[in-house]
C-alpha cells in the first residue's frame, strides 16, 4: 500500500505514523514546517509564552521570551522529525495539488506522485473580515504576532473566543493596554455561561477592557494608531489590531478535484473520515469539525486506519476543550444551557477553588469546578472548570462522561490532600448537597 499525506500538522504527521506502522509506504508532503500551526504558531508557542510570563521573577524582554519559545518549539520539532525518520516516513517539502483521486502534483519539482490512498490534512489559517484585511503592520492575524519586534503599548482584539482571550492575557502580561471586542453577548461565548462570567469578572479585576454584543461600525488607520467605532457609540484607539474571528480552511489544493466541499470550503467527510471519493480521506481542521490539535490526532488515527482497511468511527461526543487565559478554562460534555434545551432534567454541583487548601498554597483561589448530571439517570453529562490547572483536572471528568458514570458511584471517591482535584470530588458531592468544605 502506498499513501500520500498532504499536510504535516497534527493530523498529517499522526496519519503518516499510523499508516507507516500498519505497513504502508508513506509520503508526507508539507510546504512549510512540520508540526503545523499547533507546534509553530499556536498551541505550543502561546502556552510557552504564557508560562514564562506568568512565572517570570521580573519583567522579561521580548527577545528573551521569543528565544525561550523558539527553544521549546525547536526541541519539539526535532523530536517529531526523529519520530518520522525512525518510522520510515518520506518527507517532501513542497506545495501540493490533487490532480486526480490517486495523483498529487508537487509544485516544487513539477513531478506527479501516485498512491493508493491519499489523506488531506492541510489545516486552517486565520480568517479575514471585510474592513479588517491583514496588512502585517496595523491589522494583524494571530500568525503575524510572532513577527512583532516590539511590544505594542495598546492592542484591540476583535473576537473574544479562545484565541482572542489567550492573546488578551498574553499582551496584558507583556504590559500592553488590551481591549476586546465581541459580537456575541459575552466573552468565550461557546463556553458554559458561568465560566464566561467568571472570566469576565477576572478580566475586570485585571483591567482588561472588553466590549460584548457590539459590531464594528468603522475603522480608520490614523498615523500610528487604529481608530475603531463600535455600534454602542464607543470608540477605541490602539497601536495595533488583532483579528481572531475564526479560521479559514486550506482546501485550495483540492479545488480542481471532485472532492466535495461544504459551504465554508471545508472538506466533507463521514464518520470514518472518508470523503465522497473512496480512496481519499481527510483529518484535522480542514474537515471543519472541532479545530483542536487533540481532535486532529484522533481524526488522523481513524482516517489512517480506515485507509488501511479497518473500520473505525470518529466520536465527537466527549471532547475536552481547554483555554489558557486570565485563568485556565476547561470543559467537556454538555453545557448547562444545552442540557436544558435538550429537555434533560439536570442537577448541578459547584465547588469554588477558594475553599481549597491547595489553591491557597499556590496562590490561585479564583474559579470553580461545575459538574452537571442527569437527575433521572444520575449520569454525569458535562463538566466545566475555570481556575488553576483546569486543563489537567478536566480529564477525570471526561472519563466520567465517556463511561456515563453515575454521580453516586463517584461521590465517595477519595482524592489526595492537598490537591486541586479535591475540588472535583467536592463538586460531585455537591450534586447531592454533600460538599464538605462549601459554605452555604
N, C-alpha and C positions, 0 to 999 in steps of 0.2 A: 504494500500500500504506500503510495506517495501522496504527501499532503503539503499544501501551501497555507500558511497562516499570514494574513495581511494585517500588520499592526503588532507592535512589540510592547504594548502596555500590559496591565494585569491580566486582561482576558487573553491577549495574544500569547504571552510567554507561558502562561499556565496551560493553554491549549497545546502549545508546542511540546511542553514537558510531558503532559499526559499522553499525547499521541505517540511520542517517541518511546515512552515506557511500555506502550502497548504494541510496539513493534513497527511503527510506520517510519518511513524516511521523511523527515520534516524539514521544510524550508520556511524560515521565519523572515518576513520582509518588513523592515522598519525604515522610514525615510529620515527620522530624526534620532532620538535617543531611546535605547532600550529602557523599559520601565514606565514609559508613557507619562501622562500628566501627573499621575499619582506620585511617582518617585521623583520626577524632575521639577514639577511646578505646583503640585497640590499637597496631598496628604503629608508626605514626609517633610518637605521644606517648611510648611506652615507650622506643623507641630514642633519641629526642631526650634524654630524661631520663638514660638510661644514659651516653650520650656526654658530656653536660655534667658529670655527677658524676665520671666516670672521668678527665676531662681538666681538672677544676677545680684551680686552683693553691692554693686554700684552701677551707674549708667554705662551702657555698652554702646560703643560707636558702631555705625552701620557696617564698616569694613570687617571688623572682628566678628560681628554677628553673621555676615554672609560667609565668612571663612568657616565658621563652625557649621553652618548649614551645608556648605559645599562638601565639607569633610564627611558628614553623615551620608549625604546623597552619593558621593563617590564610593564610599565603603559599601553601601547597599548595592550600587551598580556593579562593582567588581564581584561581589558575591553572586549576583544574578547572572553575570556573564560566565562565571565559573560553573554554575549550575547547568546552564545551557550548553556550554562546551563539553562538560563531562557527560551530558546526556547524548551528545552527538547531534544536536540541532545545528543545521547550517543557516547562518545568519547572513542576510543580504541587505545592505544599506541602499535603499532606492525607494522612489515613489512608484506606486504600482497602479495598474488599471486592469480591471477584469474584462477580458476580450470575449470569452465565451465560458460556459459552465466548467470547463476544465483547463482554461488557459489564462495566465496572467502576464501582462506586458510590463517589463521593467524599464522605466523611463531613463534610468541612469546608464544603461548599456544598450538599450534598444532591442534586447532579446526577449523571446517569449518562453515562459516556463509553464510546463504542463504538469497536472497532478490528478489523482483520482478523487481527492476531496479537497475542498477549499473552505477555510474558516475566515470570515471577515471580522476583524476586531480593531477597527480603525478609530474608535473612541469618539470624543466630542471636543468642542472648543468653546470659549466664551461667546455668548450671543450678543450681538449688537442691537441697538434700538434706534429708530428714527430720531434724529436730533442729537443722538448720543453715539455717533460713529467714532470708533477708536482712532486717535491720532498719535498715540505713543508719547504724548507730551502733557496734554491737559486732560484729555478724556482717555482713561486707561482701562484695560482689561486686567483680570487677575494675573494673566501671564506677564503683562507689562510691568507689574510691580517689582518683579525681580531684577529689572534693569535700572531701577531708580539709583541715582548717585548720591542723593541727599534726602534726608527725611523731610517731608513737606510740613510746613507749620500748621496747615489745615487740610482736611480731606473730606469730601462729601461722598458717601457711598450710596449708590442707587440700588436698592434691593436689600431687604433685611432677612434674607434666608440664611442658610448655613454659611455660605461663603462670605456674604456681607457681614454677618455678625462675627465671624472669626477674624476677618481683617479689621473690623472696628476695634476689636480687643487688641490686636497686634499694634495698630497705629496709636491707640491710646497708650499702650505700654512704651511706645517709642517717643511719646511726648507730643504727638500731633493733636490738634483740636478736631474731633470727629463728629460728623453729622450723618445720620442715617435717614434715608427716605424710602418709605414702603407704601405701595399701593393698597395692600391689604390692611385690615383694621388693627393688626398687631405685629410685632416683630416675631420672627420664627413662626409664621402663620401655619406651617404644616405640622407643628408640634401640638401637643395637648395644651389647652388654654391655660391651665395652671402653671405649666412650665414657661410659656410665653410671658405670663405676668411676672413670674419670678425673675426672668432675665431682664425684663423692662425695669423692674424695681432696682436691680443691681446696676443697670446702665445709668439710671438716675443717680444712684449712690456714687458712681464713678464719674458723674458729669459727662457721660456720653450722650449727646443730644440725638433724639430720634423724632421723626415726623411720620405718623402712620395714617392710613386712609386718605392719602393725598396723591395727586398727579403732578407731573412737571408741566407747567404751562409754557415756560420759555427758558432758554439757556443762551447766555452770551459770554463769549471769551473777551475779557477786557484787560489789556496789559498782562499783568502777572496773576490774574485771577479768573475764576469762572463764576458767573452770577446765575443763580437758578431761582426762578419764580415758581412758587407752588400754588396749588389750587385752593389752599387755605389762606391765601393772601399774604403768606410769609415768604421771605426770600433768604437765600443762603449764599454766602460768598466764601470760596475756598481756593487754595492754590491748585488743587487737582481734584478730579472726579473719578471714582472707581465705579464702573458699571458691572454689577453682579446680579443679573436678572435671568439666570439660567444658562443652558448650554445648547449649542447647535451641533447637529450630528454630522460626522465626517463621512459622508456617503458619496463624495464626488467620484471615487474610484470605481463605483459600480453603476453609475447613472447611464452608461451606454449599454448596460446589460438588461436582462429580463427579470432581475431580482426585484421583488415587489417592495415598494416603499410606502410608508404611512404619510399622513398629512403634514408632519413636521420633518419629513425626509429621513425618518428613522427606518431601519430595516425591520420588516415584519417577519417574526418567527413564531413557531408553535412552541408547545411546552417541552419539545425536545431540542429547542434552539435551531430548528431546521427552517430554512427559507422555503419559498414556493418552488425552488429548484432542488431536486432530490439530493445532489451531492454537495450543495453549498449550505453552510451553517453560519451563524453569526453569534457573537457574545460580547458582553460589556456594554458601555454607554451607547454604542451605535444602534442598539436594539430599542433604545428609548424607554427602558424599564426603570429600575432603581439605579441612579447614577452614583454608585458606590463601589469602591475597589473590591470589597469583600464579596459583594454580589457578583461582580465580574469574575472573581475566582471560581465561584460555584457554577455560574453560567458556562464558563470555559470548560470545566470538568464535564458537565452534561453534554455540551456540544462535541467535545473531543471524543468522549466515549461512544456517543451515538454515531459519530462519523466513522468510528471503528466497528460498528455493527452491534453495539449494546442497545439497551432500551431503557434510558433513564429519563426522568421528568423533572423539570425545574419547579421548585415550590417557593413561592414568594410570600407565603402566609406568616412566616416567623423570621423577620429580618431585623436584627438590632441595628439601630442608627445612632451615630454619635457625632456631637458637635463640640468644638473646643473654643469657647468664647469667654465672656466675663466669668462664667463658671462652666464646668463641663455639663453637657446635656446628653442624655441617652434615652432611647425609647425602644419598645418592642410591642408587637401586637396592636390591639385596638386602643384608640384614644377614647376618652370618656364620651365625647360627643358622637363619635362613630358608633359606639356600642348602643347608646340611647337611640340613635337614628335607626339602627337595625332592629329596634324593639326589644333589646335584651334588658331584662330587669337586673340591674347591677348593684353590687356593693363595692365600696372602695375603702382602702386603708391608706393613711398618710402618716409618715413619721418624719419629723424635722431633724436635720443634721445638728441643729443647735442643742439637741438633747443627747448627743453622742460624745462620750469622753474622748474618743479618738479624734473627732472633728476639732475639739478644743486643743488637743495636743498638737495638731498640725496647723492650727490657726485658720481653719476654713469651716466656719459654722453656718454659712448661708446654704439655703436649699432644702430639699426634701426628697424622700422616696414615696412614690404613689403607686399602689397596686390596685388593679381592677379585676373583679371576679364576677362570674355569672351567678346570681343569687340562687337560681334554681339548681344548677348542676354543681355549684361550688368550684368550677374550673377557673383557674387564673387565665384571663384572656388578654391582659395588657399590663404594661408597667412603664412608668415614666420617672426619670430621675433628673433633678437639677442640683448639682453640687459636686464636691470633690470626688475625683475618681469615678464619676458616673460611667465613664467608658469601660471601666473594668467591672463594676458592680452589676451592670445590666445582664451579664451572661447567665448568672444564676436564675434570673427571672425569665430569660429567653428559653432556657431549658425547661422551666415550668410551663411556659406557654406551648412549647413544642410537644411536650409529653401530655398536655391537657391535665396537668397535675391539680389535685384538689387542694384548696387552701387549708382545709382541716388537717390534711396529711403533712403539710409543711410548717404549720404554725408552731409546732413544738420542736422543730429542728434547732439544735444548739449551735450558735455561732460563737467563734472565739472572741475573747475580750482582751484588750480593747481593739475593736476593728470598726471600720465604716460599714462592713457587711452586716453588722448587728442591726443597722437601720433597715435593711431589707427584711430581716426577721421580724422586727418590731412593726413594720408596715403591714406585713401579712397578719400578725396578731391583731392589728388594728381593724382588720376586716370584721373581727368578732368583738371589737371593743375591749380587747385584752392586752393592748400595748402596755408594757410595764412602766416605761420611763417617759410617757407622753402626758404632759399636763393638760387636763381637760379645761 
